[in-house]
Amino acid sequence: MFIYLVSFGEIESRLILATAKNIKETFGFDVRISSVPIPIRKAYNPERGQYKAGEVLKYLTEIRLPNLLKLIALLSFDIYEDDLNFVFGFSQLEGRVALVSLFRLRSHDELLFFERTFKEVNHELGHTFGLDHCKNKKCVMSFSLSIWDVDAKGKEFCQNCKEALLKILPCSQALKIKRKP
């Protein structure tokens, strides 16, 4: 089984490759980088100048790829959901698809930009594995209302979330998570 990583918009290949490496190191699954067409015009809201995350996610759920465990999409454009001005990412709790918008994560500091991306990818994939938001502000599963919240949290799971993840993941993947300091 694989975690697939797809991207939409102009995203540097170095970020895609580094994100794939982050996913492999964090979750222990092999990652396949793939491209799929995304007809998301109907997800675009011209009044807001943003795309509705749920509509993009709905399209992603229809994608079929060989040995797909999870699919995460990196988007270069801004996304929102009802009652929120924007979201950094969106996913199905215990589902198989998630997405992360890079639009508000960007920074002139490339290292910071990559780190923010990894945090949000780990967060959204955590949701697909059944993890909910965490009250520990340093945990990657902490909810982020602002970029400052993203910067304040780590890219790792706290002990409670790690233990929950260990119960969900197959044994070989769980062993990789246990070995992390």
Helices and strands as residue ranges (DSSP letters): E 2-8, H 13-27, E 30-33, G 41-43, E 44-45, E 50-52, H 53-61, E 68-75, E 79-80, E 89-91, E 97-101, H 110-128, H 147-152, H 159-168, H 171-178
